[in-house]
């Protein structure tokens, strides 16, 4: 009888313990579900808060950039001065990119983004104040452009490294599409707005608009809680050169991404110089005017906007290497057709420019999302700075070579050769096993 009672007591205790466990598990699951729902709605709020500030800052910066080009053109009329201004714009990223990446990974990325925007705002404010008292000398404009480009060299990899900390992995490609759309809008509207403001406002007033845009970007970043990664890395005792090498080492470990970067560098080497030849083929080969050049630029930017929106809407497509391959091939085919056109074929050339723009987000946006997914967050600053530096170094070499050959064989023939080379790169891309495995 006593044994039966003990068994009954143990059975009751087991039931009570089981029920308590079940309640705790249910409570835990309920809490996890609530956290997941909150996180799902929170990332959109955080991403679009930062995105709004960046949108305002990007558009005001693009307007000021065009205004500075107008100012330098009016003041000097020198193509060399404009070339130096362009060089100053990307030189810090090309030279200091790997070192900047270490700092982005070592310290609080939120503070780096705010500091970079404040640096850009301070440089603009200084230029505006000086303009109140004297005509701006060209050397001073160059110095301010250099300071602004240093700020951008810090801000760009920090933003790219922050995005995967806020956005779910499956949404990264869509968000990259939205960012590409934003760039396209700035390309479309900034020349027209800059031209209008330059005729009705003083230069210092236009500069202050950009300062205001940078301040708004700082405020929106400050409003969002951005997770910190790898706090131990933030110690200044770390070996700086060792951390730089770690970024390259992490990239090399993922052979697919590393080979994709090399393919992308070759692609940029061939394609990017073409951007400088649009005015030449429009005005000399197609016998156009500056208006024709503007039409091609607007067509390209409109195509890029459409591509960014499509990527934003359908960005969950998983076969990213297929998208990258098709993007590069479309660019190559458009360049090839442009090079085969007769001098009377300007309208078809405009269509080709739109298709070139359409292809861009499906390459750059998708590649950015791949890097954000495959690389650990604590290395992203170094990886993005390194990739940006490699791409930036490829551009001037390509510009020199393309200018040399285009002058000797004709700009239309250079478009044709570039198109064939780009299509060849597109064919190579999916044939590499390590790249194909990225999907």
C-alpha positions as CSV (number, residue, x, y, z in Angstrom):
1,X,0.0,0.0,0.0
2,X,2.8,2.4,0.9
3,X,4.6,1.6,-2.4
4,X,1.4,2.4,-4.3
5,X,1.1,5.7,-2.6
6,X,4.7,6.5,-3.3
7,X,4.2,5.7,-7.0
8,X,1.1,7.9,-7.1
9,X,3.0,10.8,-5.4
10,X,5.9,10.4,-7.9
11,X,3.5,10.3,-10.8
12,X,1.7,13.5,-9.6
13,X,5.1,15.2,-9.1
14,X,6.1,14.2,-12.6
15,X,2.9,15.5,-14.1
16,X,3.3,18.9,-12.3
17,X,7.0,19.1,-13.5
18,X,6.0,18.2,-17.0
19,X,3.2,20.9,-17.0
20,X,5.6,23.5,-15.7
21,X,8.1,22.7,-18.4
22,X,5.5,22.8,-21.0
23,X,4.3,26.2,-19.8
24,X,7.9,27.5,-19.7
25,X,8.5,26.2,-23.2
26,X,5.3,27.7,-24.4
27,X,6.2,31.1,-22.8
28,X,9.6,30.9,-24.3
29,X,8.2,30.2,-27.8
30,X,5.7,32.9,-27.4
31,X,8.4,35.4,-26.4
32,X,10.6,34.3,-29.4
33,X,7.6,34.7,-31.7
34,X,6.9,38.2,-30.4
35,X,10.6,39.1,-30.7
36,X,10.6,37.9,-34.3
37,X,7.5,39.9,-35.1
38,X,9.0,43.0,-33.5
39,X,12.3,42.4,-35.3
40,X,10.5,42.0,-38.6
41,X,8.7,45.4,-38.3
42,X,11.7,47.1,-36.6
43,X,14.3,46.5,-39.4
44,X,12.1,48.2,-41.9
45,X,11.7,51.2,-39.7
46,X,15.5,51.4,-39.0
47,X,16.6,50.8,-42.6
48,X,14.2,53.4,-44.1
49,X,15.0,55.9,-41.4
50,X,18.7,55.7,-42.3
51,X,17.8,55.4,-46.0
52,X,15.7,58.7,-45.9
53,X,18.6,60.6,-44.4
54,X,21.1,59.1,-47.0
55,X,18.7,60.0,-49.8
56,X,18.6,63.6,-48.8
57,X,22.3,63.8,-48.3
58,X,23.1,61.9,-51.6
59,X,20.9,64.2,-53.7
60,X,22.3,67.5,-52.1
61,X,25.8,66.2,-52.5
62,X,25.2,65.3,-56.2
63,X,23.8,68.8,-56.8
64,X,26.8,70.4,-55.2
65,X,29.2,68.2,-57.2
66,X,27.6,69.4,-60.4
67,X,27.7,73.0,-59.3
68,X,31.4,72.7,-58.5
69,X,31.9,71.4,-62.0
70,X,30.0,74.4,-63.4
71,X,32.1,76.7,-61.2
72,X,35.5,75.2,-62.3
73,X,34.4,75.2,-65.9
74,X,33.4,78.8,-65.8
75,X,36.4,79.9,-63.9
76,X,39.2,78.0,-65.7
77,X,37.7,76.5,-68.9
78,X,40.4,73.8,-68.5
79,X,39.8,70.1,-69.1
80,X,42.9,69.4,-67.1
81,X,41.4,71.1,-64.0
82,X,38.2,69.0,-64.4
83,X,40.2,65.8,-64.7
84,X,42.2,66.7,-61.6
85,X,38.9,67.4,-59.8
86,X,37.6,63.9,-60.8
87,X,40.9,62.3,-59.7
88,X,40.7,64.0,-56.3
89,X,37.1,62.6,-55.9
90,X,38.2,58.9,-55.9
91,X,41.9,59.1,-55.0
92,X,41.4,58.7,-51.2
93,X,39.3,55.6,-51.6
94,X,41.8,54.1,-54.0
95,X,44.9,54.8,-51.8
96,X,43.6,54.7,-48.2
97,X,40.7,52.2,-48.7
98,X,42.4,49.2,-46.9
99,X,43.5,51.3,-43.9
100,X,40.1,53.0,-43.7
101,X,38.5,49.5,-43.6
102,X,40.4,48.5,-40.5
103,X,39.2,51.6,-38.7
104,X,35.6,50.9,-39.8
105,X,35.8,47.4,-38.4
106,X,37.7,48.4,-35.3
107,X,35.5,51.2,-34.0
108,X,31.8,52.0,-33.7
109,X,30.4,52.2,-37.2
110,X,27.5,54.4,-36.2
111,X,30.0,57.1,-34.9
112,X,32.1,56.7,-38.0
113,X,29.1,57.4,-40.3
114,X,28.1,60.4,-38.2
115,X,31.7,61.6,-38.1
116,X,32.1,61.2,-41.8
117,X,28.9,63.2,-42.5
118,X,30.1,65.9,-40.1
119,X,33.4,66.1,-41.8
120,X,31.7,66.6,-45.2
121,X,29.4,69.2,-43.6
122,X,32.3,71.1,-42.0
123,X,34.3,71.2,-45.2
124,X,31.3,72.6,-47.1
125,X,30.5,75.2,-44.3
126,X,34.1,76.4,-44.5
127,X,33.9,76.8,-48.3
128,X,30.6,78.7,-47.9
129,X,32.1,81.2,-45.4
130,X,35.2,81.8,-47.5
131,X,33.0,82.5,-50.5
132,X,31.3,85.3,-48.6
133,X,34.5,87.3,-48.5
134,X,36.4,86.4,-51.7
135,X,36.3,84.5,-55.0
136,X,37.2,80.9,-54.3
137,X,40.6,79.9,-55.6
138,X,40.8,76.7,-57.5
139,X,43.3,75.1,-55.1
140,X,40.9,75.7,-52.2
141,X,38.0,74.0,-54.0
142,X,40.4,71.0,-54.7
143,X,41.3,70.8,-51.0
144,X,37.6,70.8,-50.0
145,X,36.8,68.1,-52.6
146,X,39.7,66.0,-51.2
147,X,38.3,66.4,-47.6
148,X,34.8,65.5,-48.8
149,X,36.1,62.4,-50.6
150,X,37.9,61.3,-47.4
151,X,34.6,61.5,-45.6
152,X,32.9,59.5,-48.3
153,X,35.7,56.9,-48.2
154,X,34.8,56.3,-44.5
155,X,31.0,56.6,-44.9
156,X,30.5,54.2,-47.9
157,X,32.1,51.0,-46.4
158,X,30.6,51.8,-42.9
159,X,27.1,52.0,-44.4
160,X,27.6,48.8,-46.4
161,X,28.9,47.0,-43.3
162,X,26.0,48.3,-41.1
163,X,23.2,47.2,-43.5
164,X,23.4,43.5,-42.8
165,X,23.3,44.2,-39.1
166,X,19.9,45.8,-39.6
167,X,18.3,44.0,-42.5
168,X,17.4,40.2,-42.6
169,X,19.6,38.2,-45.0
170,X,16.8,37.4,-47.4
171,X,16.0,41.1,-47.8
172,X,19.5,42.3,-48.6
173,X,19.2,42.1,-52.4
174,X,15.9,44.1,-52.3
175,X,17.5,46.8,-50.1
176,X,20.4,47.0,-52.5
177,X,17.9,47.5,-55.3
178,X,16.3,50.4,-53.4
179,X,19.8,52.0,-52.9
180,X,20.6,51.7,-56.6
181,X,17.2,53.4,-57.4
182,X,18.2,56.2,-55.1
183,X,21.5,56.7,-56.9
184,X,19.7,56.8,-60.2
185,X,17.3,59.5,-59.0
186,X,20.2,61.6,-58.0
187,X,21.8,61.1,-61.4
188,X,18.7,62.1,-63.2
189,X,17.7,65.2,-61.2
190,X,21.0,66.6,-59.9
191,X,22.3,68.1,-63.2
192,X,19.0,69.9,-64.0
193,X,18.5,71.2,-60.4
194,X,22.2,72.2,-60.2
195,X,22.0,74.1,-63.5
196,X,18.8,76.0,-62.3
197,X,20.2,76.8,-58.8
198,X,23.6,77.9,-60.2
199,X,21.8,80.6,-62.3
200,X,19.6,82.0,-59.5
201,X,21.6,81.5,-56.2
202,X,25.0,82.3,-54.9
203,X,27.5,79.5,-54.6
204,X,27.6,79.7,-50.8
205,X,23.8,79.2,-50.6
206,X,24.0,76.0,-52.7
207,X,26.9,74.8,-50.5
208,X,24.7,75.3,-47.4
209,X,22.0,73.1,-48.8
210,X,24.5,70.3,-48.9
211,X,25.6,71.0,-45.4
212,X,22.0,70.8,-44.3
213,X,21.7,67.4,-46.1
214,X,24.7,66.1,-44.3
215,X,23.3,67.2,-40.9
216,X,20.0,65.5,-41.7
217,X,21.8,62.3,-42.5
218,X,23.7,62.5,-39.1
219,X,20.4,62.9,-37.3
220,X,18.7,59.9,-38.9
221,X,21.7,57.7,-38.2
222,X,21.7,58.9,-34.6
223,X,18.1,57.9,-34.2
224,X,18.7,54.2,-35.1
225,X,20.2,51.7,-32.7
226,X,23.0,49.9,-34.6
227,X,24.4,46.7,-33.1
228,X,28.1,46.6,-32.4
229,X,30.2,43.7,-33.5
230,X,33.4,42.2,-32.1
231,X,34.0,44.6,-29.3
232,X,37.4,43.2,-28.6
233,X,38.5,44.4,-32.0
234,X,38.0,48.0,-30.9
235,X,41.2,48.0,-28.8
236,X,43.9,50.1,-30.3
237,X,46.5,47.5,-29.2
238,X,45.7,45.4,-32.3
239,X,48.3,45.2,-35.0
240,X,47.1,47.6,-37.8
241,X,48.9,45.8,-40.6
242,X,47.8,42.4,-39.4
243,X,44.1,43.6,-39.4
244,X,44.5,44.9,-43.0
245,X,45.9,41.5,-44.1
246,X,43.0,39.7,-42.2
247,X,40.5,41.5,-44.5
248,X,42.3,40.2,-47.6
249,X,42.7,36.8,-46.0
250,X,38.9,36.5,-45.2
251,X,38.2,37.4,-48.9
252,X,40.7,34.9,-50.2
253,X,39.2,32.2,-47.9
254,X,35.9,32.5,-49.8
255,X,37.3,31.6,-53.3
256,X,34.0,32.2,-55.0
257,X,33.8,35.8,-53.8
258,X,37.5,36.5,-54.4
259,X,37.3,35.2,-58.0
260,X,34.0,37.2,-58.5
261,X,35.9,40.3,-57.3
262,X,38.7,39.7,-59.8
263,X,36.1,39.2,-62.6
264,X,34.4,42.4,-61.5
265,X,37.7,44.3,-61.5
266,X,38.3,43.2,-65.1
267,X,34.7,44.2,-66.0
268,X,35.2,47.7,-64.4
269,X,38.6,48.0,-66.1
270,X,36.9,47.6,-69.5
271,X,33.5,49.3,-68.9
272,X,34.1,52.3,-66.6
273,X,36.3,54.3,-69.1
274,X,33.3,54.1,-71.5
275,X,31.5,56.6,-69.2
276,X,34.0,59.3,-70.2
277,X,33.4,58.6,-73.9
278,X,29.6,59.2,-74.0
279,X,30.1,62.9,-74.9
280,X,32.7,62.1,-77.5
281,X,30.6,59.5,-79.4
282,X,27.4,61.6,-79.0
283,X,29.0,64.8,-80.4
284,X,31.6,63.6,-82.8
285,X,30.4,60.3,-84.2
286,X,26.7,61.0,-84.1
287,X,27.2,64.7,-84.8
288,X,25.2,65.8,-81.8
289,X,25.2,68.7,-79.4
290,X,25.5,69.0,-75.6
291,X,21.7,68.4,-75.6
292,X,22.3,65.0,-77.2
293,X,24.9,64.2,-74.5
294,X,22.3,65.1,-71.8
295,X,19.7,62.8,-73.5
296,X,22.1,59.8,-73.3
297,X,22.9,60.5,-69.6
298,X,19.2,60.7,-68.8
299,X,18.5,57.5,-70.7
300,X,21.2,55.7,-68.8
301,X,20.0,57.0,-65.4
302,X,16.4,56.2,-66.2
303,X,17.4,52.6,-67.2
304,X,19.3,52.3,-63.9
305,X,16.3,53.6,-62.0
306,X,14.1,51.0,-63.6
307,X,16.6,48.2,-62.9
308,X,16.9,49.3,-59.2
309,X,13.1,49.3,-58.8
310,X,12.9,45.8,-60.4
311,X,15.6,44.5,-58.1
312,X,13.8,46.0,-55.2
313,X,10.5,44.3,-56.1
314,X,11.9,40.9,-57.1
315,X,15.1,40.8,-55.1
316,X,14.4,37.5,-53.4
317,X,15.4,35.6,-56.6
318,X,18.1,33.1,-55.3
319,X,20.1,32.5,-58.5
320,X,22.3,35.6,-58.0
321,X,25.2,34.5,-60.3
322,X,22.7,34.1,-63.2
323,X,21.6,37.7,-62.5
324,X,25.2,39.0,-62.5
325,X,26.0,37.1,-65.7
326,X,22.9,38.4,-67.5
327,X,23.7,41.9,-66.3
328,X,27.2,41.8,-67.7
329,X,26.1,40.2,-70.9
330,X,23.4,42.9,-71.4
331,X,26.0,45.6,-70.9
332,X,28.3,43.9,-73.4
333,X,25.6,43.4,-76.0
334,X,24.5,47.1,-75.7
335,X,28.0,48.3,-76.2
336,X,28.5,46.1,-79.2
337,X,25.4,47.3,-80.9
338,X,26.4,50.9,-80.1
339,X,29.7,50.3,-81.8
340,X,28.0,48.9,-85.0
341,X,25.6,51.7,-85.5
342,X,25.9,54.1,-88.4
343,X,26.3,57.9,-87.7
344,X,22.5,58.2,-88.2
345,X,21.7,55.7,-85.5
346,X,21.5,58.1,-82.5
347,X,18.0,57.0,-81.5
348,X,19.0,53.4,-81.2
349,X,22.1,54.5,-79.3
350,X,19.8,56.2,-76.7
351,X,17.9,52.8,-76.3
352,X,21.2,51.1,-75.8
353,X,22.2,53.6,-73.1
354,X,18.9,52.8,-71.3
355,X,19.6,49.1,-71.5
356,X,23.1,49.7,-70.2
357,X,21.7,51.5,-67.2
358,X,19.1,48.8,-66.7
359,X,21.9,46.2,-66.3
360,X,23.9,48.1,-63.6
361,X,21.8,47.3,-60.5
362,X,21.7,43.6,-61.3
363,X,25.5,43.6,-61.1
364,X,26.5,46.0,-58.4
365,X,23.4,45.6,-56.2
366,X,23.5,41.8,-56.3
367,X,27.2,41.6,-55.8
368,X,27.0,43.9,-52.7
369,X,24.3,41.7,-51.2
370,X,26.4,38.5,-51.8
371,X,29.3,40.1,-49.9
372,X,27.0,41.1,-47.1
373,X,25.7,37.6,-46.8
374,X,28.9,35.6,-47.1
375,X,31.3,37.7,-45.1
376,X,31.2,37.9,-41.3
377,X,30.0,41.3,-40.0
378,X,33.2,42.1,-38.2
379,X,35.2,41.9,-41.5
380,X,32.8,43.8,-43.8
381,X,34.4,47.2,-43.3
382,X,37.8,45.9,-44.5
383,X,36.3,43.8,-47.3
384,X,34.2,46.6,-48.8
385,X,37.0,49.2,-48.4
386,X,39.4,46.7,-50.1
387,X,37.0,46.0,-53.0
388,X,36.3,49.7,-53.5
389,X,40.1,50.4,-53.5
390,X,40.8,47.7,-56.1
391,X,37.9,49.0,-58.3
392,X,39.1,52.6,-58.0
393,X,42.7,51.7,-58.9
394,X,41.4,49.9,-62.1
395,X,39.6,53.0,-63.3
396,X,42.4,55.4,-64.1
397,X,44.5,52.7,-65.9
398,X,41.4,51.9,-68.0
399,X,40.8,55.6,-68.7
400,X,44.3,56.1,-70.0
401,X,44.2,53.0,-72.2
402,X,40.7,53.7,-73.6
403,X,41.6,57.3,-74.4
404,X,44.7,56.2,-76.2
405,X,42.9,53.5,-78.3
406,X,39.7,55.5,-78.9
407,X,41.7,58.4,-80.5
408,X,43.5,56.0,-82.9
409,X,40.8,53.6,-84.0
410,X,37.7,55.7,-83.5
411,X,35.4,55.9,-80.5
412,X,32.7,53.8,-82.2
413,X,35.2,51.0,-82.8
414,X,36.3,51.2,-79.1
415,X,32.7,50.7,-78.0
416,X,32.5,47.6,-80.3
417,X,35.7,46.1,-78.9
418,X,34.7,46.9,-75.3
419,X,31.3,45.3,-75.9
420,X,32.9,42.1,-77.2
421,X,35.3,42.0,-74.2
422,X,32.5,42.5,-71.7
423,X,30.4,39.7,-73.3
424,X,33.5,37.5,-73.0
425,X,33.7,38.3,-69.3
426,X,30.0,37.4,-69.0
427,X,30.6,34.0,-70.6
428,X,33.6,33.3,-68.2
429,X,31.7,34.2,-65.0
430,X,29.4,31.1,-64.7
431,X,32.0,28.7,-66.0
432,X,34.1,29.1,-62.9
433,X,33.1,26.4,-60.4
434,X,33.8,28.4,-57.3
435,X,31.7,31.3,-58.5
436,X,28.8,29.1,-59.5
437,X,28.8,27.5,-56.0
438,X,27.9,30.9,-54.5
439,X,24.3,30.2,-55.4
